Every structure is written in structure tokens, then in C-alpha cells.
Amino acid sequence: MNDVTTAIDALFNEHPLLYTCEVGGGLQEVGAPVYRAIASAGEQRPDIYVVYYLTSPLGRSERVSGAMALGTYSLQTLCVGTDESECRWALQNVHEALERKRLVIPGRRGSAIRHGSNALVTTNTGINPPAVTCSDTWRFAIS
């Protein structure tokens, strides 16, 4: 796991109703698990959960005094519930955990995390029980 993923996990774990969890790991009695880039499956799938996907930095930037490494990251979150209210509950808590926060990575500087866009709430009837989902995109830079 890299420094950026560790810092994102820390933001979710600081929130009182979200926590990061490995698939197959123990679920807490309170709150919703947040999985790293993999959805839970089968009977292990909780009623409410979040999955996040982190993309690699988009590029570098140059400045007059020399090259500066600047990575612009994109973070996608997928909130899942058994109905629309559960999905929106997870979505609201993800917003509270991420909006305008800065990742803490020793020796690096990060911009505030900004909400980029979100998708409509949709129902996936292809799984049993059906799941209601909503995705968001977040952006931030690290130098």
C-alpha cells in the first residue's frame, strides 16, 4: 500500500461512521466499511458499504526554478446500500470524510480534496439482494 492510499484510509478511519476494511475482514457493529478498489461479494457483502478507487497522478508541472513533481490524483467512490436512503447516508458520510480535507503524507504537500462530480442513484437488480449505488469523483494534487 502506498503513502497516498494510507492517507486516504486515515481520513475514512477518522470519521466516526466509516472505517476501512479488507474483504473478508471483520466488520464492526457500527458504521459502514470502506473497501480499497474491490467490492465485497456473496454473503460477506454488508448492507451498506463504500468502495474507493485511486488513479495514478496525471502528470508533472514545470516552474521557472526547475522541475517540480506534481501529481493530480482522481479518487472515485462508490456508495452502496439496500435502498436509496442507505446509499445517500453513505454518500453523505463520504462527503464529510473527504470534502476540503488535506492528506497528511510526511515530506509532501497536498491540496484540499475537491468534489468533482457525482452520478445519479441507480439500482442494480443483477445481484441478490438488489443494491442501490451512487458514485462520486474527487480530485487533489500532491507535490
Secondary structure, 3 states (H helix, E strand, C coil): CCHHHHHHHHHHHHCCCEEECCCCCCCCCCCEEEEECCCCCHHHCCCCEEEEEECCCCCCEEECCEEECCEEEEEEEEEEECCHHHHHHHHHHHHHHHCCCECCCCCCCECECEEEEECCCEEECCCCCCEEEEEEEEEEEEC
